[in-house]
């Protein structure tokens, strides 16, 4: 009976569908492709089978840790080159069969980066490249979350922030806010889980000050957390974060590189140590030419000094010297603030 039920499940998973254009006729999977195993519970059998499909027939599970919209060629270049060298995808993604979506046949639980890379290849000279997926019986989203977490936990290309956001969402959606239960289910330390939740709970203003949200690390969140817990210091940090975000926006408009993630943390930490009175009176001066273009300006300051910006476009020598003198005098008039 168990053998008959197993065969029925495998046949059903691999059955051809009209919506899959260009798919070859289904063949009975061999022993390696099926990779099935029985569970020691009455009338329950878990089956899995590996198939190669058109990635357009797969959708990414909403609970996936990967920020799919932020994937690009730069983030996937190493994988794309490896796929080309191998001639195929060798490590399968993990997915499950879906029936409520006429445009898709499978939902990808783990393997979003592989999905993006194969899709890119199919649109850039490799139209016959197939997406390799292991189809499993996954009944609940909590089970899907745990499978995806195990799959992605040791992957360096999954950022701490992506994992943190996934953990925070799962804590609410699957574990009713019970951190101890969630940590036990994931087999990780409760302290480790709390650090990820702390990262996910960083204010949007702080995250926006970084080069991108994927560059925020656990240690950086931990360094800022004490400042954010103090009501007065929190206000200073948030104001500084807004200022840094504006500086970064201006730098991008002018084709310049903004502060690194490490520099952002240093600036935010310094702002939290500054008294409220000094912070309110601080001005970041800038000097402009007669045509309105910036000659020199202070981008940011810390306890150690100032970060200045001078444009590549060469200003008139006299105008530049006069602006430098004016900046020097203005800084001294502020008492070094």
LOVOMAR-764523 format. One line per 8 residues: number of its first residue (from 1); for each residue x, y, z of N, C-alpha, C. Coordinates in nm, 3 decimals, padded with zeros to 5 digits. Atoms other than C-alpha are relative to their C-alpha. Layout:
% LOVOMAR-764523
NUM = X/Y/Z/X/Y/Z/X/Y/Z  ...
This chain:
% LOVOMAR-764523
1 = 00.083/-00.121/00.000/00.000/00.000/00.000/00.087/00.125/00.000  -00.088/-00.116/-00.007/00.282/00.242/00.092/00.069/00.025/-00.132  -00.068/-00.015/00.130/00.462/00.171/-00.236/-00.094/00.060/-00.103  00.098/-00.051/00.095/00.146/00.234/-00.437/-00.029/00.147/00.025  00.028/-00.138/-00.034/00.081/00.560/-00.251/00.118/00.088/-00.037  -00.120/-00.074/00.038/00.440/00.675/-00.302/00.003/00.024/-00.149  -00.002/-00.015/00.145/00.419/00.611/-00.677/-00.105/00.098/-00.046  00.108/-00.091/00.037/00.090/00.798/-00.695/00.041/00.145/00.023
9 = -00.043/-00.137/-00.032/00.240/01.107/-00.528/00.103/00.047/-00.100  -00.107/-00.038/00.093/00.549/01.109/-00.748/-00.056/00.024/-00.139  00.061/-00.018/00.132/00.343/01.064/-01.066/-00.079/00.129/-00.007  00.083/-00.120/-00.001/00.111/01.345/-00.965/00.087/00.125/-00.007  -00.088/-00.116/-00.001/00.399/01.585/-00.897/00.062/00.023/-00.136  -00.071/-00.013/00.128/00.568/01.514/-01.229/-00.093/-00.005/-00.120  00.093/00.007/00.113/00.251/01.501/-01.439/00.012/00.123/-00.087  -00.011/-00.116/00.089/00.274/01.725/-01.750/-00.123/00.088/00.010
17 = 00.112/-00.092/-00.002/00.059/02.039/-01.762/00.002/00.082/-00.127  00.011/-00.074/00.125/-00.066/02.232/-02.063/00.068/00.136/00.010  -00.052/-00.136/-00.013/00.052/02.566/-01.922/00.151/00.005/-00.013  -00.145/00.002/00.011/00.417/02.458/-01.930/00.040/-00.016/-00.146  -00.035/00.005/00.141/00.509/02.550/-02.286/00.140/-00.052/-00.018  -00.132/00.050/00.033/00.797/02.360/-02.435/00.051/-00.107/00.094  -00.046/00.103/-00.092/00.816/02.108/-02.150/-00.003/-00.136/-00.071  00.002/00.134/00.059/00.916/01.757/-02.259/-00.104/-00.087/00.068
25 = 00.097/00.092/-00.058/00.674/01.474/-02.199/00.057/-00.059/00.129  -00.046/00.050/-00.129/00.690/01.351/-01.843/00.044/-00.145/-00.010  -00.049/00.136/-00.007/00.896/01.040/-01.782/00.002/-00.042/00.146  -00.002/00.047/-00.136/00.881/00.822/-01.477/00.138/00.027/00.059  -00.130/-00.034/-00.057/01.159/00.958/-01.250/00.076/-00.123/00.046  -00.080/00.112/-00.048/01.447/00.728/-01.170/00.019/00.013/00.151  -00.015/00.005/-00.145/01.558/00.645/-00.820/00.066/00.127/00.054  -00.070/-00.120/-00.046/01.796/00.941/-00.789/-00.090/00.122/-00.006
33 = 00.086/-00.117/00.017/01.543/01.193/-00.919/-00.110/00.005/00.105  00.112/-00.002/-00.095/01.271/01.087/-00.678/00.044/00.041/00.140  -00.053/-00.033/-00.132/01.474/01.104/-00.356/-00.112/00.007/00.104  00.112/00.000/-00.094/01.171/01.007/-00.153/00.033/-00.081/00.125  -00.017/00.078/-00.123/01.147/00.877/00.198/-00.132/-00.008/00.074  00.124/00.020/-00.075/00.875/00.739/00.419/00.015/00.054/00.141  00.004/-00.049/-00.137/00.781/00.896/00.753/-00.075/-00.102/00.085  00.058/00.104/-00.085/00.702/00.664/01.041/-00.127/00.050/00.068
41 = 00.132/-00.038/-00.051/00.345/00.784/01.079/-00.105/-00.066/-00.090  00.103/00.072/00.075/00.033/00.599/00.972/-00.062/00.088/-00.107  00.066/-00.063/00.115/-00.103/00.692/00.631/00.062/00.133/-00.042  -00.067/-00.121/00.041/00.153/00.973/00.584/00.128/-00.036/-00.075  -00.120/00.022/00.079/00.419/00.977/00.312/00.046/00.134/-00.055  -00.056/-00.122/00.056/00.651/01.263/00.214/00.079/-00.037/-00.125  -00.069/00.031/00.124/00.774/01.262/-00.145/00.066/00.124/-00.057  -00.064/-00.111/00.068/01.016/01.480/-00.338/00.054/-00.051/-00.132
49 = -00.052/00.036/00.132/01.127/01.481/-00.699/00.068/00.122/-00.059  -00.075/-00.109/00.060/01.376/01.691/-00.893/-00.037/00.015/-00.146  00.041/-00.028/00.137/01.268/01.855/-01.217/00.071/00.124/-00.050  -00.057/-00.120/00.062/01.408/02.112/-01.462/-00.113/00.068/-00.077  00.118/-00.069/00.053/01.151/02.374/-01.558/00.036/00.139/-00.049  -00.011/-00.140/00.042/01.102/02.714/-01.717/-00.019/00.087/00.126  00.014/-00.080/-00.123/01.166/02.967/-01.434/-00.121/00.093/00.000  00.117/-00.088/00.005/00.876/03.181/-01.557/-00.124/-00.069/00.055
57 = 00.113/00.073/-00.055/00.643/02.904/-01.436/00.012/-00.015/00.151  -00.022/00.007/-00.144/00.776/02.952/-01.081/-00.016/00.140/00.061  00.009/-00.126/-00.073/00.685/03.224/-00.835/00.076/-00.015/00.131  -00.076/00.002/-00.124/00.888/03.320/-00.528/-00.095/00.010/00.119  00.083/00.000/-00.120/00.726/03.240/-00.195/00.016/00.133/00.073  -00.002/-00.132/-00.065/00.634/03.561/-00.012/00.085/00.001/00.127  -00.080/00.006/-00.123/00.816/03.442/00.301/00.147/-00.023/-00.023  -00.141/00.024/00.030/01.148/03.396/00.123/00.087/00.111/00.058
65 = -00.089/-00.098/-00.064/01.438/03.566/00.301/00.059/00.097/-00.100  -00.069/-00.081/00.099/01.588/03.699/-00.019/-00.086/00.119/-00.045  00.068/-00.118/00.055/01.494/04.054/-00.121/00.014/-00.008/-00.152  -00.012/00.031/00.143/01.426/03.946/-00.480/00.010/00.126/-00.084  00.001/-00.122/00.080/01.361/04.299/-00.605/00.136/00.071/00.002  -00.131/-00.062/-00.008/01.715/04.396/-00.500/00.110/-00.084/-00.064  -00.098/00.080/00.072/01.886/04.120/-00.694/00.032/00.067/-00.133  -00.043/-00.056/00.128/02.086/04.237/-00.993/00.120/-00.080/-00.050
73 = -00.111/00.076/00.058/02.367/04.121/-01.217/00.122/00.002/00.091  -00.117/-00.011/-00.085/02.636/04.248/-00.977/-00.007/-00.099/00.116  00.015/00.092/-00.114/02.496/04.045/-00.686/-00.001/-00.146/-00.043  00.012/00.138/00.048/02.451/03.735/-00.901/00.109/-00.041/-00.098  -00.100/00.026/00.104/02.756/03.757/-01.132/00.076/-00.128/00.025  -00.075/00.122/-00.031/02.950/03.484/-00.951/-00.079/-00.125/-00.030  00.085/00.117/00.025/02.659/03.241/-00.967/-00.025/-00.017/-00.149  00.025/00.008/00.145/02.583/03.326/-01.331/00.121/-00.059/-00.071
81 = -00.121/00.054/00.062/02.944/03.258/-01.430/00.019/-00.148/00.031  -00.011/00.141/-00.038/02.940/02.929/-01.239/-00.099/-00.085/-00.079  00.100/00.074/00.077/02.619/02.822/-01.413/00.045/-00.018/-00.145  -00.048/00.010/00.138/02.770/02.899/-01.753/00.112/-00.103/-00.009  -00.112/00.094/00.001/03.087/02.704/-01.667/-00.048/-00.144/00.015  00.052/00.135/-00.025/02.886/02.405/-01.542/-00.092/-00.047/-00.112  00.094/00.035/00.106/02.642/02.418/-01.832/-00.139/-00.030/00.050  00.131/00.026/-00.059/02.354/02.366/-01.592/00.004/00.038/00.147
89 = 00.011/-00.024/-00.144/02.231/02.436/-01.241/00.011/-00.135/00.070  -00.025/00.130/-00.063/02.365/02.156/-01.022/-00.067/-00.015/00.136  00.064/00.007/-00.132/02.217/02.242/-00.682/-00.144/00.046/-00.014  00.140/-00.038/00.023/01.837/02.240/-00.691/-00.053/00.100/00.101  00.079/-00.082/-00.091/01.614/02.505/-00.545/-00.103/-00.091/00.067  00.105/00.078/-00.067/01.335/02.388/-00.315/-00.133/00.070/-00.023  00.131/-00.057/00.028/00.973/02.438/-00.411/-00.112/-00.096/00.029  00.116/00.085/-00.018/00.621/02.305/-00.384/-00.099/00.027/-00.113
97 = 00.102/-00.013/00.105/00.340/02.246/-00.631/-00.111/00.093/00.047  00.112/-00.087/-00.032/00.068/02.513/-00.640/-00.110/-00.020/-00.104  00.114/00.024/00.090/-00.279/02.500/-00.798/-00.092/00.121/-00.011  00.091/-00.116/-00.002/-00.429/02.843/-00.731/00.047/00.114/-00.090  -00.059/-00.106/00.082/-00.227/03.035/-00.991/00.018/-00.052/-00.142  -00.011/00.051/00.137/-00.281/02.975/-01.366/00.131/00.037/-00.069  -00.124/-00.043/00.064/00.046/03.154/-01.448/00.124/-00.071/00.055  -00.114/00.068/-00.061/00.267/02.942/-01.222/-00.039/-00.140/00.044
105 = 00.021/00.139/-00.043/00.307/02.576/-01.134/00.068/-00.031/00.132  -00.078/00.028/-00.119/00.559/02.594/-00.852/00.025/00.128/00.079  -00.035/-00.110/-00.088/00.630/02.816/-00.553/00.136/-00.032/00.059  -00.137/00.024/-00.042/00.999/02.855/-00.465/00.018/00.041/00.145  -00.022/-00.022/-00.142/01.074/02.821/-00.096/00.142/00.050/00.026  -00.141/-00.039/-00.013/01.453/02.850/-00.125/00.065/-00.012/-00.138  -00.064/00.004/00.131/01.652/02.937/-00.436/-00.035/00.120/-00.086  00.038/-00.119/00.075/01.547/03.290/-00.534/00.115/00.053/-00.086
113 = -00.115/-00.050/00.075/01.899/03.390/-00.640/00.028/-00.090/-00.121  -00.015/00.092/00.114/01.925/03.079/-00.857/-00.109/00.026/-00.104  00.111/-00.030/00.092/01.585/03.166/-01.006/00.033/00.125/-00.081  -00.032/-00.125/00.070/01.698/03.521/-01.090/00.111/-00.024/-00.102  -00.115/00.023/00.087/02.025/03.398/-01.241/-00.038/-00.081/-00.123  00.043/00.080/00.114/01.865/03.133/-01.460/-00.090/00.083/-00.092  00.086/-00.087/00.080/01.603/03.383/-01.573/00.085/00.099/-00.081  -00.090/-00.093/00.070/01.882/03.628/-01.662/00.068/-00.071/-00.116
121 = -00.068/00.076/00.106/02.065/03.361/-01.861/-00.094/-00.026/-00.117  00.095/00.028/00.107/01.751/03.272/-02.057/-00.029/00.124/-00.084  00.024/-00.125/00.073/01.714/03.639/-02.152/00.127/00.059/-00.060  -00.127/-00.055/00.046/02.082/03.685/-02.237/00.086/-00.108/-00.067  -00.079/00.091/00.082/02.191/03.424/-02.486/-00.008/-00.147/00.034  00.011/00.142/-00.039/02.098/03.098/-02.309/-00.149/-00.036/00.016  00.145/00.019/-00.010/01.727/03.047/-02.390/-00.042/-00.140/00.044  00.036/00.138/-00.036/01.738/02.673/-02.321/00.039/-00.037/00.142
129 = -00.041/00.029/-00.138/01.874/02.701/-01.967/-00.125/-00.030/00.084  00.115/00.042/-00.081/01.641/02.524/-01.722/00.027/00.026/00.148  -00.006/-00.024/-00.143/01.568/02.597/-01.358/-00.021/-00.133/00.072  -00.002/00.129/-00.067/01.646/02.296/-01.137/-00.067/00.014/00.137  00.079/-00.014/-00.122/01.392/02.251/-00.857/-00.030/-00.137/00.059  00.044/00.120/-00.072/01.332/01.984/-00.596/-00.139/00.028/00.057  00.139/-00.021/-00.043/00.955/01.961/-00.545/-00.028/-00.085/00.122  00.029/00.073/-00.125/00.852/01.866/-00.194/-00.144/00.022/00.043
137 = 00.130/-00.016/-00.065/00.532/01.815/-00.003/00.022/00.088/00.124  -00.017/-00.095/-00.110/00.532/02.123/00.223/-00.138/00.058/00.029  00.140/-00.032/-00.026/00.195/02.173/00.386/-00.022/00.138/00.060  00.023/-00.126/-00.071/00.241/02.482/00.604/00.111/00.100/-00.029  -00.100/-00.104/00.020/00.420/02.815/00.573/00.107/-00.005/00.109  -00.100/00.012/-00.107/00.591/02.753/00.908/00.103/-00.104/-00.037  -00.094/00.102/00.046/00.744/02.438/00.766/00.086/00.054/-00.114  -00.074/-00.060/00.111/00.840/02.627/00.451/00.106/00.096/00.053
145 = -00.095/-00.095/-00.059/01.006/02.896/00.665/00.120/-00.073/00.058  -00.111/00.073/-00.061/01.215/02.642/00.855/00.090/-00.063/-00.106  -00.080/00.058/00.109/01.324/02.470/00.533/00.086/00.107/-00.065  -00.074/-00.110/00.062/01.424/02.803/00.379/00.111/00.050/00.091  -00.101/-00.047/-00.094/01.611/02.904/00.693/00.120/-00.094/00.003  -00.109/00.098/00.002/01.815/02.583/00.698/00.078/00.012/-00.130  -00.064/-00.010/00.131/01.886/02.622/00.326/00.088/00.124/-00.010  -00.069/-00.128/00.019/02.000/02.986/00.355/00.093/00.040/00.114
153 = -00.067/-00.047/-00.120/02.154/03.002/00.700/00.150/00.021/-00.018  -00.145/-00.010/00.016/02.515/02.945/00.591/00.041/00.069/-00.129  -00.033/-00.068/00.126/02.493/03.139/00.265/00.045/00.143/00.029  -00.054/-00.132/-00.027/02.715/03.447/00.283/-00.071/00.108/-00.082  00.063/-00.100/00.087/02.519/03.615/00.001/-00.139/00.039/00.049  00.124/-00.045/-00.064/02.205/03.634/00.218/00.040/00.095/00.112  -00.045/-00.099/-00.097/02.253/03.954/00.417/-00.066/-00.020/00.135  00.056/00.006/-00.135/02.198/03.981/00.790/-00.133/00.071/00.007
161 = 00.125/-00.076/-00.004/01.927/04.239/00.728/-00.115/-00.078/-00.063  00.104/00.082/00.063/01.736/04.011/00.490/-00.047/-00.108/00.098  00.036/00.105/-00.094/01.748/03.732/00.747/-00.075/00.058/00.120  00.065/-00.063/-00.114/01.650/03.970/01.026/-00.146/00.032/-00.029  00.137/-00.033/00.038/01.341/04.091/00.841/-00.085/-00.127/-00.010  00.072/00.127/00.010/01.243/03.731/00.768/-00.032/-00.054/00.139  00.023/00.050/-00.135/01.283/03.633/01.134/-00.107/00.081/00.072  00.101/-00.084/-00.067/01.079/03.929/01.257/-00.139/-00.030/-00.052
169 = 00.130/00.034/00.058/00.799/03.844/01.016/-00.048/-00.136/00.049  00.036/00.136/-00.043/00.806/03.475/01.111/-00.041/-00.001/00.147  00.031/-00.004/-00.143/00.802/03.559/01.482/-00.147/00.037/00.021  00.140/-00.043/-00.010/00.465/03.732/01.433/-00.094/-00.099/-00.068  00.092/00.079/00.082/00.315/03.510/01.163/-00.010/-00.146/00.041  -00.001/00.144/-00.026/00.415/03.163/01.282/00.015/-00.037/00.148  -00.032/00.038/-00.137/00.514/03.180/01.650/-00.066/00.091/00.104  00.079/-00.084/-00.091/00.276/03.439/01.801/00.087/00.080/00.095
177 = -00.088/-00.083/-00.081/00.566/03.647/01.929/00.082/-00.075/00.103  -00.071/00.081/-00.100/00.711/03.359/02.133/00.143/-00.028/-00.049  -00.138/00.014/00.046/01.087/03.395/02.085/00.063/-00.132/00.043  -00.057/00.125/-00.050/01.174/03.095/02.297/-00.045/-00.118/-00.087  00.051/00.107/00.085/00.950/02.867/02.090/00.062/00.005/-00.139  -00.058/-00.013/00.133/01.083/03.006/01.762/00.146/-00.043/00.000  -00.141/00.040/-00.009/01.446/02.965/01.871/00.013/-00.150/00.012  -00.004/00.145/-00.016/01.374/02.608/01.974/-00.030/-00.070/-00.131
185 = 00.036/00.060/00.129/01.209/02.527/01.640/00.111/00.013/-00.103  -00.108/-00.023/00.096/01.499/02.677/01.447/00.133/-00.058/00.046  -00.123/00.054/-00.060/01.758/02.523/01.680/00.113/00.103/-00.002  -00.099/-00.105/-00.017/01.936/02.853/01.736/-00.016/00.059/00.139  00.007/-00.058/-00.133/02.014/03.043/02.055/-00.102/00.113/00.005  00.098/-00.107/-00.016/01.748/03.279/02.188/00.068/00.136/-00.011  -00.073/-00.126/00.009/02.014/03.552/02.219/00.029/00.036/-00.145  -00.026/-00.024/00.142/02.102/03.511/01.852/-00.126/00.049/-00.070
193 = 00.127/-00.042/00.058/01.737/03.538/01.753/-00.032/00.144/00.040  00.029/-00.136/-00.047/01.699/03.852/01.966/00.085/00.104/-00.072  -00.087/-00.094/00.073/01.994/04.015/01.788/-00.056/00.026/-00.141  00.059/-00.019/00.133/01.828/03.956/01.451/-00.126/00.085/00.008  00.122/-00.079/-00.016/01.498/04.097/01.575/00.036/00.147/00.026  -00.047/-00.137/-00.026/01.686/04.403/01.706/00.042/00.068/-00.130  -00.041/-00.056/00.129/01.837/04.454/01.359/-00.123/00.035/-00.084  00.121/-00.024/00.079/01.496/04.424/01.193/-00.079/00.119/00.051
201 = 00.078/-00.108/-00.061/01.352/04.682/01.434/00.071/00.135/-00.006  -00.064/-00.131/00.016/01.602/04.957/01.344/-00.097/00.096/-00.068  00.091/-00.097/00.063/01.406/05.275/01.258/00.035/00.020/-00.148  -00.021/-00.022/00.143/01.362/05.347/00.887/00.100/00.113/-00.025  -00.093/-00.112/00.017/01.554/05.674/00.931/00.145/-00.048/00.008  -00.136/00.052/-00.018/01.862/05.484/01.051/00.040/-00.088/-00.118  -00.030/00.088/00.113/01.845/05.219/00.781/00.024/00.082/-00.127  -00.013/-00.084/00.118/01.805/05.492/00.519/00.130/00.075/-00.009
209 = -00.128/-00.070/00.000/02.136/05.650/00.622/00.112/-00.085/-00.056  -00.104/00.092/00.047/02.334/05.342/00.513/00.003/-00.002/-00.154  -00.011/00.010/00.147/02.460/05.283/00.155/-00.118/-00.075/-00.061  00.124/00.070/00.033/02.176/05.029/00.124/-00.035/-00.086/00.120  00.045/00.069/-00.121/01.972/04.834/00.374/00.067/-00.135/00.019  -00.065/00.130/-00.011/02.155/04.511/00.296/00.140/00.011/00.060  -00.135/-00.018/-00.053/02.480/04.663/00.425/00.001/00.014/00.152  00.007/-00.015/-00.146/02.356/04.694/00.786/00.026/-00.136/00.065
217 = -00.038/00.127/-00.063/02.514/04.427/01.007/-00.056/-00.011/00.141  00.044/00.023/-00.137/02.423/04.273/01.341/00.081/00.082/00.099  -00.086/-00.073/-00.093/02.721/04.432/01.515/-00.030/00.150/-00.004  00.033/-00.142/00.011/02.627/04.778/01.382/-00.131/00.031/00.070  00.127/-00.019/-00.069/02.271/04.741/01.504/00.019/-00.007/00.151  -00.025/00.015/-00.142/02.401/04.628/01.840/00.069/00.124/00.058  -00.070/-00.120/-00.044/02.627/04.935/01.863/-00.096/00.118/00.015  00.093/-00.112/-00.002/02.337/05.172/01.792/-00.117/-00.022/00.097
225 = 00.118/00.032/-00.082/02.078/04.997/02.007/-00.006/00.076/00.132  00.007/-00.075/-00.127/02.176/05.159/02.343/-00.038/00.146/-00.021  00.033/-00.140/00.028/02.152/05.505/02.186/-00.148/00.016/-00.034  00.141/-00.007/00.042/01.810/05.431/02.039/-00.095/-00.028/00.116  00.085/00.028/-00.116/01.679/05.310/02.374/-00.011/00.122/00.092  00.003/-00.124/-00.081/01.763/05.645/02.539/-00.081/00.105/-00.076  00.093/-00.090/00.070/01.484/05.891/02.454/00.069/00.123/-00.059  -00.067/-00.121/00.047/01.706/06.201/02.426/00.102/-00.033/-00.109
233 = -00.101/00.037/00.098/01.986/06.026/02.240/-00.065/-00.052/-00.128  00.070/00.053/00.116/01.738/05.854/02.011/-00.038/00.114/-00.096  00.039/-00.113/00.084/01.612/06.191/01.887/00.121/00.055/-00.075  -00.122/-00.049/00.063/01.968/06.304/01.816/00.045/-00.093/-00.112  -00.043/00.099/00.099/02.050/05.982/01.630/-00.091/00.003/-00.122  00.094/-00.003/00.112/01.735/05.998/01.419/00.018/00.126/-00.084  -00.024/-00.124/00.074/01.800/06.362/01.327/00.128/-00.009/-00.083  -00.125/00.017/00.072/02.156/06.278/01.232/-00.019/-00.095/-00.117
241 = 00.025/00.097/00.107/02.036/05.980/01.027/-00.070/00.066/-00.119  00.069/-00.073/00.107/01.800/06.205/00.830/00.098/00.089/-00.076  -00.101/-00.088/00.062/02.087/06.444/00.767/00.093/-00.080/-00.090  -00.091/00.084/00.078/02.316/06.164/00.647/-00.069/-00.054/-00.126  00.074/00.047/00.118/02.045/06.034/00.416/-00.006/00.109/-00.107  00.003/-00.111/00.095/02.018/06.378/00.257/00.138/00.022/-00.062  -00.137/-00.012/00.052/02.397/06.399/00.223/00.026/-00.107/-00.104  -00.019/00.109/00.096/02.395/06.061/00.050/-00.078/00.027/-00.129
249 = 00.079/-00.030/00.118/02.118/06.172/-00.184/00.071/00.104/-00.087  -00.072/-00.102/00.074/02.315/06.480/-00.282/00.125/-00.057/-00.067  -00.121/00.061/00.056/02.630/06.274/-00.332/-00.034/-00.083/-00.124  00.041/00.081/00.114/02.445/06.037/-00.565/-00.036/00.088/-00.120  00.035/-00.091/00.107/02.309/06.329/-00.766/00.123/00.058/-00.067  -00.122/-00.059/00.052/02.660/06.464/-00.806/00.101/-00.106/-00.045  -00.086/00.108/00.047/02.805/06.124/-00.896/00.112/-00.035/00.096  -00.103/00.030/-00.099/03.002/06.090/-00.574/-00.043/-00.116/00.088
257 = 00.029/00.110/-00.092/03.031/05.801/-00.333/-00.021/00.055/00.139  00.031/-00.050/-00.133/02.873/05.865/00.005/00.079/-00.073/00.108  -00.067/00.064/-00.113/02.979/05.749/00.349/-00.018/-00.151/-00.006  00.010/00.146/-00.011/03.052/05.380/00.402/-00.087/-00.034/00.120  00.082/00.043/-00.113/02.843/05.177/00.647/00.073/00.024/00.132  -00.078/-00.022/-00.123/03.123/05.198/00.904/00.002/00.148/00.037  -00.002/-00.143/-00.026/03.141/05.576/00.868/-00.136/00.048/00.048  00.135/-00.036/-00.044/02.763/05.603/00.905/-00.018/-00.032/00.149
265 = 00.012/00.038/-00.141/02.775/05.415/01.236/00.080/00.094/00.088  -00.083/-00.091/-00.079/03.058/05.634/01.360/-00.068/00.137/00.015  00.069/-00.130/-00.005/02.863/05.950/01.271/-00.120/-00.006/00.093  00.118/00.013/-00.084/02.549/05.822/01.442/00.038/-00.014/00.147  -00.046/00.015/-00.139/02.740/05.718/01.754/00.046/00.135/00.055  -00.047/-00.131/-00.044/02.905/06.061/01.774/-00.118/00.093/00.029  00.115/-00.087/-00.020/02.569/06.234/01.739/-00.071/-00.032/00.131  00.064/00.039/-00.125/02.433/06.036/02.033/00.076/00.046/00.123
273 = -00.082/-00.045/-00.113/02.720/06.155/02.252/00.000/00.151/00.015  00.001/-00.146/-00.002/02.664/06.520/02.167/-00.119/00.050/00.081  00.110/-00.054/-00.082/02.456/06.729/02.409/-00.106/00.060/-00.090  00.111/-00.053/00.079/02.116/06.846/02.286/00.024/00.147/-00.035  -00.022/-00.142/00.027/02.221/07.213/02.316/00.099/00.018/-00.114  -00.100/-00.012/00.106/02.530/07.168/02.099/-00.057/-00.049/-00.132  00.055/00.058/00.124/02.339/06.959/01.848/-00.095/00.097/-00.070  00.095/-00.091/00.060/02.070/07.223/01.797/00.068/00.119/-00.067
281 = -00.066/-00.117/00.055/02.319/07.503/01.732/00.098/-00.033/-00.111  -00.099/00.037/00.100/02.540/07.307/01.496/-00.051/00.032/-00.140  00.033/-00.034/00.138/02.541/07.434/01.138/00.106/-00.060/-00.091  -00.095/00.052/00.099/02.701/07.266/00.838/00.007/00.099/-00.115  -00.007/-00.108/00.100/02.815/07.561/00.626/00.043/-00.048/-00.137  -00.047/00.023/00.136/02.868/07.567/00.252/00.018/00.135/-00.067  -00.030/-00.123/00.073/03.015/07.833/00.025/-00.023/-00.026/-00.148  00.034/00.015/00.141/02.889/07.887/-00.328/00.060/00.113/-00.084
289 = -00.052/-00.099/00.093/03.023/08.070/-00.631/-00.113/00.094/-00.042  00.100/-00.098/00.044/02.846/08.366/-00.791/-00.106/-00.063/-00.090  00.097/00.068/00.087/02.679/08.124/-01.035/-00.084/-00.103/00.075  00.081/00.089/-00.082/02.532/07.926/-00.746/00.060/-00.138/00.023  -00.060/00.132/-00.017/02.764/07.623/-00.770/00.082/-00.005/00.130  -00.073/00.019/-00.125/02.919/07.481/-00.452/00.150/00.008/-00.027  -00.146/-00.009/00.008/03.286/07.577/-00.404/00.063/-00.092/00.105  -00.045/00.086/-00.109/03.339/07.404/-00.069/-00.110/-00.006/00.104
297 = 00.101/00.011/-00.104/03.111/07.273/00.202/00.037/-00.109/00.099  -00.018/00.102/-00.101/03.110/07.070/00.523/-00.112/-00.102/-00.016  00.102/00.105/00.017/02.932/06.739/00.460/-00.045/-00.056/00.133  00.033/00.056/-00.131/02.950/06.609/00.814/00.113/00.030/00.097  -00.103/-00.023/-00.101/03.140/06.640/01.139/-00.009/-00.108/00.106  -00.005/00.093/-00.112/03.247/06.415/01.423/00.084/00.065/00.108  -00.082/-00.055/-00.107/03.437/06.462/01.745/00.144/00.024/-00.043  -00.139/-00.012/00.043/03.761/06.432/01.551/00.021/00.107/-00.107
305 = -00.020/-00.100/00.103/03.698/06.681/01.274/-00.114/00.010/-00.097  00.101/-00.027/00.101/03.512/06.773/00.957/00.027/-00.082/-00.127  -00.010/00.063/00.131/03.442/06.595/00.630/-00.042/00.105/-00.102  00.025/-00.107/00.095/03.468/06.851/00.347/-00.023/-00.054/-00.140  00.023/00.035/00.140/03.346/06.839/-00.010/00.048/00.115/-00.089  -00.044/-00.095/00.102/03.523/07.016/-00.297/-00.031/-00.063/-00.135  00.038/00.061/00.128/03.377/06.958/-00.647/00.120/-00.018/-00.093  -00.106/00.023/00.097/03.593/06.819/-00.927/00.010/00.116/-00.099
313 = -00.002/-00.114/00.092/03.491/07.110/-01.149/00.080/00.114/00.064  -00.095/-00.096/-00.058/03.770/07.363/-01.093/-00.061/00.139/00.008  00.052/-00.137/-00.013/03.644/07.694/-00.949/00.113/00.101/-00.026  -00.101/-00.105/00.014/03.822/08.026/-01.001/00.088/00.001/00.124  -00.095/00.011/-00.110/04.136/08.033/-00.788/-00.032/00.097/00.113  00.028/-00.100/-00.103/04.054/08.357/-00.605/-00.128/-00.032/00.075  00.129/00.033/-00.063/03.696/08.245/-00.542/00.017/-00.117/00.096  -00.023/00.117/-00.085/03.817/07.915/-00.398/00.074/00.040/00.128
321 = -00.078/-00.045/-00.117/04.073/08.082/-00.168/-00.088/00.080/00.094  00.089/-00.082/-00.083/03.818/08.336/-00.044/-00.104/-00.087/00.071  00.099/00.089/-00.061/03.565/08.057/00.020/00.062/-00.079/00.114  -00.069/00.074/-00.106/03.820/07.860/00.221/00.021/00.089/00.123  -00.018/-00.094/-00.112/03.897/08.167/00.432/-00.132/00.023/00.072  00.131/-00.024/-00.060/03.527/08.232/00.487/-00.046/-00.120/00.082  00.038/00.121/-00.072/03.469/07.870/00.590/00.079/-00.010/00.130  -00.087/00.003/-00.119/03.763/07.887/00.831/-00.053/00.094/00.108
329 = 00.050/-00.099/-00.096/03.627/08.202/00.994/-00.135/-00.041/00.057  00.135/00.038/-00.046/03.272/08.065/01.012/00.009/-00.112/00.103  -00.016/00.109/-00.094/03.385/07.749/01.188/00.052/00.050/00.134  -00.052/-00.056/-00.123/03.582/07.951/01.442/-00.104/00.084/00.071  00.106/-00.079/-00.061/03.285/08.182/01.498/-00.098/-00.087/00.076  00.090/00.094/-00.068/03.085/07.874/01.597/00.067/-00.069/00.116  -00.069/00.062/-00.112/03.343/07.782/01.853/00.042/-00.142/-00.031  -00.044/00.134/00.037/03.456/07.478/01.656/-00.113/-00.097/-00.018
337 = 00.114/00.092/00.014/03.102/07.337/01.627/-00.029/-00.028/-00.146
